[in-house]
Amino acid sequence: MKQSLKIYFPLLMLLLAVFAGCSPKSKPVSSIQQGDILFQNLHCGPLCDAIDAVTQGVDGKSFSHCALVVKVNDTLKVVEAIGSKVQVNSLKTFFARSGDTGVIRNITVERLKKPYRSLISGAQAFALNQVGAPYDDDFIMNNGKWYCSELIYAAFKSANDGKEVFPLEPMTFKDPKTHEFFPAWVEYYRQLGEPIPEGQPGTNPGLISRSPDLQVVRMK
């Protein structure tokens, strides 16, 4: 059972309370660009159900993973914390996880608004420097490991001279209806041998997707 947890749960975002957020206006574009952030929902069973119950992405969507578009040798790729480590993958690989191939249907593309686009180069450099670092399956900040949205949070914070671009919020792993911990999270952290980090600061793809500093873009 623990091995199956290790396969699915590194895809998960941290849980936060449901926040009221506005939906950025969409803008048609012809192609994905360096610095774009890609959001997708990866189905992973009870834990993803628990995530959906307490988090919300832009336009009410559910997201369990995100990645940063980078340029490597003049080719656009994604750098992402997924599986067992931070890695660089092709856009094709990323799209395929959501069932997308030549046409993007199930992925949300967001772009930094103009005041923050100067941070893209520094954020890319930070993120690429983490390639090979272990995945943070404890979902704890500042422990030398990275989960997907934590990597993007830290990359842009580093590029912005240590000032947050995407703020953190207290995490929750409790069912909003019962105010008890979801059984799936209890079992997950039991197997890790770690306490549930309830109330600790963190982030998740849904929270980042609702940032007022991001612009949702449509692909032509």
Secondary structure as UniProt FT lines:
FT   HELIX           2..8
FT   HELIX           9..11
FT   STRAND          26..29
FT   TURN            34..35
FT   STRAND          37..40
FT   HELIX           46..54
FT   HELIX           58..60
FT   STRAND          65..72
FT   TURN            73..74
FT   STRAND          75..82
FT   TURN            83..84
FT   STRAND          85..90
FT   HELIX           91..97
FT   TURN            98..99
FT   STRAND          108..112
FT   HELIX           114..119
FT   HELIX           120..129
FT   TURN            130..132
FT   STRAND          134..135
FT   TURN            137..138
FT   TURN            141..142
FT   HELIX           148..159
FT   TURN            160..162
FT   STRAND          169..171
FT   TURN            176..178
FT   HELIX           183..192
FT   TURN            198..199
FT   STRAND          201..202
FT   HELIX           205..209
FT   TURN            212..213
FT   STRAND          214..219
//
